[in-house]
Amino acid sequence: MELPPVPAGIRLVVADMDGTLLDEAGDVPDALWPLLTRMRERGIAFAPASGRQYATLRRQFDRAGDGMVFIAENGSIVVRDEVELSSRPLDRPFVEDAIGRVRALARSGRDVGVVLCGKSSAYIERRDAAFVSQAEPYYAALATVDDVLAPQDEVLKIAVFDFESSALTAQALAPLGADHRVVISGHHWVDLMADRANKGNAVRSLQAAMGIGPAETIAFGDYLNDVEMLAAAEHSYAMANAHPDVLAAARHVAPSNADQGVITVLSALLDSPLPDSTGPDSTVPGRAPGRDR
């Protein structure tokens, strides 16, 4: 795959996790760690943007040190150096309505489970190993309770796992989308969030806080919950393994996560000359900018 030139002057890199940055085993590629050091030296912030909770992302990037920015819970919260920059919690009546609907789906025979994602922890009430094994990788802070509505915690997101298909659960929960967001975030996961909670608005909040523009931002994604995020970056990349709608939304295509596409593009970025020595329009040598298919 021939990649477009990477512009100089980038100050923010945002990358989805599953299917984008993480390898096929679900791990952060070893090649990323030295790149993070090089980005920090050049004043480029790196932000993983994921449906995972903040505690999980912080654990995954523990070895990266200070200066990390995290966009967690599909954009419902943004944290930089353990300081919350923005969040969009759900209102209590909606939470109670949504949990009631998911419980009704389960009673009707659908094999679904719910994770209530709070600021302090995530909560589950379904205790079987099959469901717990699906929730644990995404929630480092996870508590099993008798009733997910009982904990007194600000709720950022409600994640529903459907063992058959997320599309079926999304269709059943579609009425909740009148004033909130019902987002398919994976083949089995559906996320319920506040109306303006998405990765794109989270990136814009981060850009505003850091004085960074879309032209100084690179974003990588592969699934439907990444579309708004790609729109917030002038230099947007869909992975080669991305959903067709994501491929259509992005300006460029990077190699798949199995081929370490994010690493490939970031390496090209960091191997380019510094902008102050080349001028604002400098790019890595290669094909002229444009849509890459």
C-alpha positions as CSV (number, residue, x, y, z in Angstrom):
1,M,0.0,0.0,0.0
2,E,1.4,3.4,-1.0
3,L,0.7,5.9,1.7
4,P,0.2,9.7,1.2
5,P,2.8,12.0,2.5
6,V,2.5,12.9,6.2
7,P,2.5,16.7,6.8
8,A,4.9,18.4,9.1
9,G,3.4,20.5,11.9
10,I,1.3,17.7,13.4
11,R,0.6,18.4,17.2
12,L,-2.0,15.8,18.0
13,V,-2.4,12.1,17.2
14,V,-5.6,10.3,18.1
15,A,-6.0,6.6,17.6
16,D,-8.8,4.1,18.3
17,M,-7.7,1.0,20.0
18,D,-9.4,-2.3,19.0
19,G,-9.0,-3.0,15.3
20,T,-6.8,0.1,14.9
21,L,-3.8,0.5,17.2
22,L,-3.9,-2.9,19.0
23,D,-2.5,-6.0,17.2
24,E,-4.5,-9.1,16.5
25,A,-3.8,-10.4,20.1
26,G,-5.3,-7.2,21.5
27,D,-1.9,-5.8,22.7
28,V,-0.3,-2.4,22.2
29,P,2.5,-3.0,19.6
30,D,6.0,-2.9,21.1
31,A,7.0,-0.5,18.3
32,L,4.7,2.2,19.7
33,W,6.7,2.9,22.9
34,P,9.8,4.5,21.3
35,L,7.5,6.4,19.0
36,L,5.7,7.9,22.0
37,T,9.0,9.1,23.3
38,R,9.9,10.7,20.0
39,M,6.5,12.3,19.8
40,R,6.9,13.8,23.2
41,E,10.3,15.2,22.2
42,R,8.7,16.9,19.2
43,G,5.7,18.3,21.2
44,I,3.2,15.9,19.7
45,A,0.4,14.7,22.0
46,F,-0.9,11.2,21.7
47,A,-4.4,10.2,22.7
48,P,-5.9,6.8,22.6
49,A,-9.6,7.1,21.9
50,S,-11.7,4.1,22.9
51,G,-14.9,2.7,24.1
52,R,-12.8,1.3,27.0
53,Q,-12.9,3.0,30.4
54,Y,-10.3,5.5,31.5
55,A,-8.9,3.1,34.1
56,T,-8.3,0.5,31.5
57,L,-6.6,2.9,29.1
58,R,-4.4,4.3,31.9
59,R,-3.3,0.7,32.8
60,Q,-2.5,-0.2,29.2
61,F,-0.3,2.9,28.8
62,D,1.2,2.9,32.3
63,R,4.7,2.6,30.9
64,A,4.3,5.7,28.7
65,G,4.7,8.1,31.6
66,D,3.4,11.6,31.9
67,G,1.8,13.7,29.2
68,M,-0.8,11.1,28.1
69,V,-4.2,12.2,27.0
70,F,-7.1,9.6,27.2
71,I,-10.4,9.8,25.4
72,A,-12.4,7.1,27.1
73,E,-16.0,5.7,27.1
74,N,-16.4,6.6,23.4
75,G,-15.7,10.2,24.1
76,S,-17.8,10.6,27.2
77,I,-14.7,11.6,29.2
78,V,-11.4,13.2,28.4
79,V,-8.5,13.0,30.9
80,R,-5.0,14.5,30.6
81,D,-2.4,13.8,33.2
82,E,-5.2,12.5,35.5
83,V,-7.1,15.7,35.3
84,E,-10.5,15.6,33.7
85,L,-10.8,18.0,30.8
86,S,-14.4,17.2,29.8
87,S,-17.2,14.7,30.4
88,R,-20.8,14.1,29.3
89,P,-22.6,12.1,32.0
90,L,-26.1,10.6,31.5
91,D,-29.1,11.8,33.4
92,R,-30.6,9.4,35.9
93,P,-34.1,9.0,34.4
94,F,-32.5,7.9,31.1
95,V,-30.2,5.4,32.9
96,E,-33.2,3.8,34.7
97,D,-35.2,3.7,31.5
98,A,-32.3,2.2,29.5
99,I,-31.5,-0.5,32.1
100,G,-35.2,-1.4,32.3
101,R,-35.3,-1.9,28.5
102,V,-32.2,-4.1,28.5
103,R,-33.6,-6.2,31.3
104,A,-36.8,-6.6,29.3
105,L,-34.8,-7.8,26.3
106,A,-33.1,-10.4,28.5
107,R,-36.5,-11.6,29.8
108,S,-37.7,-11.9,26.3
109,G,-35.0,-14.3,25.5
110,R,-32.2,-12.2,24.0
111,D,-28.7,-13.2,25.4
112,V,-27.6,-9.7,26.5
113,G,-25.7,-8.3,29.4
114,V,-25.2,-4.7,30.5
115,V,-22.2,-2.8,31.8
116,L,-23.0,0.5,33.6
117,C,-20.0,2.7,33.1
118,G,-19.4,5.1,35.9
119,K,-16.6,7.6,36.6
120,S,-15.3,5.6,39.5
121,S,-16.0,2.1,38.2
122,A,-18.0,-0.1,35.8
123,Y,-20.7,-2.3,37.2
124,I,-22.2,-5.5,36.1
125,E,-25.0,-7.7,37.6
126,R,-24.7,-10.6,35.3
127,R,-22.3,-13.1,36.9
128,D,-21.9,-15.9,34.4
129,A,-18.4,-16.6,33.1
130,A,-19.4,-16.1,29.4
131,F,-20.5,-12.5,30.0
132,V,-17.8,-11.6,32.6
133,S,-15.1,-12.7,30.2
134,Q,-16.4,-10.3,27.6
135,A,-16.5,-7.3,30.0
136,E,-13.3,-7.8,31.9
137,P,-10.8,-6.9,29.1
138,Y,-12.4,-3.5,28.6
139,Y,-13.0,-2.5,32.3
140,A,-10.0,-2.5,34.7
141,A,-12.2,-1.1,37.4
142,L,-15.2,-3.6,37.4
143,A,-17.5,-4.3,40.2
144,T,-20.1,-7.1,40.4
145,V,-23.3,-5.9,42.1
146,D,-26.8,-7.2,42.7
147,D,-28.3,-4.1,41.0
148,V,-26.3,-1.9,38.6
149,L,-28.6,1.0,39.5
150,A,-27.6,0.8,43.2
151,P,-24.1,2.4,43.1
152,Q,-24.1,6.2,43.5
153,D,-21.8,7.1,40.6
154,E,-21.9,9.5,37.7
155,V,-22.8,7.3,34.7
156,L,-20.9,8.1,31.5
157,K,-22.1,5.2,29.3
158,I,-24.2,2.1,29.2
159,A,-22.6,-0.7,27.3
160,V,-24.7,-3.6,26.2
161,F,-23.2,-6.9,25.0
162,D,-25.4,-9.1,22.6
163,F,-24.0,-12.5,22.1
164,E,-25.7,-12.8,18.7
165,S,-25.4,-9.4,17.1
166,S,-25.1,-5.8,18.2
167,A,-27.3,-4.7,15.3
168,L,-30.3,-6.5,16.8
169,T,-29.9,-4.9,20.2
170,A,-29.3,-1.5,18.5
171,Q,-32.6,-1.9,16.7
172,A,-34.4,-2.8,19.8
173,L,-33.0,0.2,21.7
174,A,-33.4,2.6,18.8
175,P,-36.3,4.6,20.5
176,L,-33.7,5.8,23.1
177,G,-31.9,7.6,20.2
178,A,-34.5,10.3,20.1
179,D,-32.5,12.4,22.6
180,H,-29.5,10.2,23.4
181,R,-27.0,8.3,21.3
182,V,-27.4,4.6,20.4
183,V,-24.0,3.6,18.8
184,I,-22.8,0.2,17.5
185,S,-19.3,0.1,18.8
186,G,-18.4,-3.5,17.8
187,H,-19.9,-6.7,16.4
188,H,-21.5,-7.4,19.8
189,W,-21.4,-4.1,21.7
190,V,-23.9,-1.3,21.7
191,D,-23.2,1.9,23.6
192,L,-25.8,4.3,25.0
193,M,-24.5,7.8,25.7
194,A,-25.5,11.4,26.1
195,D,-26.6,13.2,23.0
196,R,-23.3,15.0,22.2
197,A,-21.0,12.3,23.6
198,N,-18.8,11.0,20.8
199,K,-15.1,10.7,20.0
200,G,-15.4,13.6,17.6
201,N,-16.7,16.1,20.1
202,A,-14.1,14.8,22.6
203,V,-11.3,15.5,20.1
204,R,-12.7,19.0,19.5
205,S,-12.8,19.7,23.3
206,L,-9.2,18.5,23.5
207,Q,-8.1,20.6,20.6
208,A,-9.7,23.7,22.1
209,A,-8.0,23.0,25.5
210,M,-4.6,22.6,23.9
211,G,-4.9,25.2,21.2
212,I,-4.6,22.7,18.4
213,G,-6.5,22.8,15.1
214,P,-7.8,20.1,12.8
215,A,-5.0,20.7,10.3
216,E,-2.6,19.8,13.1
217,T,-4.4,16.5,14.0
218,I,-4.1,13.0,12.7
219,A,-6.8,10.4,13.6
220,F,-7.0,6.7,13.0
221,G,-10.1,4.5,13.2
222,D,-11.8,1.4,12.0
223,Y,-15.4,1.2,13.2
224,L,-18.6,3.2,13.2
225,N,-17.9,4.9,16.5
226,D,-14.8,6.4,15.0
227,V,-16.6,8.4,12.2
228,E,-17.1,11.6,14.1
229,M,-13.5,11.5,15.3
230,L,-12.2,11.2,11.8
231,A,-14.2,14.3,10.9
232,A,-12.4,16.3,13.6
233,A,-9.0,15.7,12.0
234,E,-7.9,17.0,8.6
235,H,-5.5,14.0,8.3
236,S,-7.9,11.1,8.8
237,Y,-7.0,7.4,8.3
238,A,-9.2,4.4,8.1
239,M,-7.5,1.1,8.6
240,A,-7.5,-1.3,5.7
241,N,-9.6,-3.6,7.8
242,A,-12.2,-0.8,8.6
243,H,-15.9,-0.9,8.2
244,P,-17.0,0.3,4.7
245,D,-18.6,3.4,6.1
246,V,-15.4,4.3,7.9
247,L,-13.4,3.8,4.7
248,A,-15.8,6.2,3.0
249,A,-15.5,8.8,5.8
250,A,-11.7,8.9,6.0
251,R,-9.4,10.9,3.7
252,H,-6.7,8.1,3.6
253,V,-6.3,4.4,4.2
254,A,-3.6,2.9,6.4
255,P,-2.5,-0.7,6.5
256,S,-4.6,-2.9,8.8
257,N,-4.0,-3.2,12.5
258,A,-2.5,-6.6,11.9
259,D,0.1,-4.9,9.7
260,Q,0.7,-2.1,12.2
261,G,-0.8,0.6,10.1
262,V,-0.7,3.2,12.9
263,I,3.0,2.5,13.5
264,T,3.7,2.8,9.8
265,V,2.2,6.3,9.5
266,L,3.6,7.6,12.8
267,S,7.1,6.4,11.8
268,A,6.8,8.3,8.5
269,L,5.6,11.4,10.5
270,L,8.5,11.2,12.9
271,D,11.1,10.6,10.1
272,S,10.0,13.8,8.4
273,P,11.9,17.1,8.9
274,L,10.9,19.4,11.6
275,P,8.5,22.1,10.4
276,D,10.7,25.0,11.5
277,S,13.4,23.7,9.1
278,T,11.2,23.1,6.1
279,G,8.3,25.5,6.2
280,P,4.6,24.9,7.0
281,D,3.8,23.2,3.8
282,S,6.5,20.5,4.1
283,T,5.5,16.8,3.7
284,V,7.2,13.5,3.8
285,P,8.4,12.8,0.2
286,G,5.8,10.8,-1.7
287,R,2.5,11.1,-3.6
288,A,0.6,14.3,-3.4
289,P,-2.1,14.7,-0.7
290,G,-5.6,13.5,-1.6
291,R,-8.0,10.7,-1.0
292,D,-6.3,7.3,-0.8
293,R,-8.1,4.2,-1.9
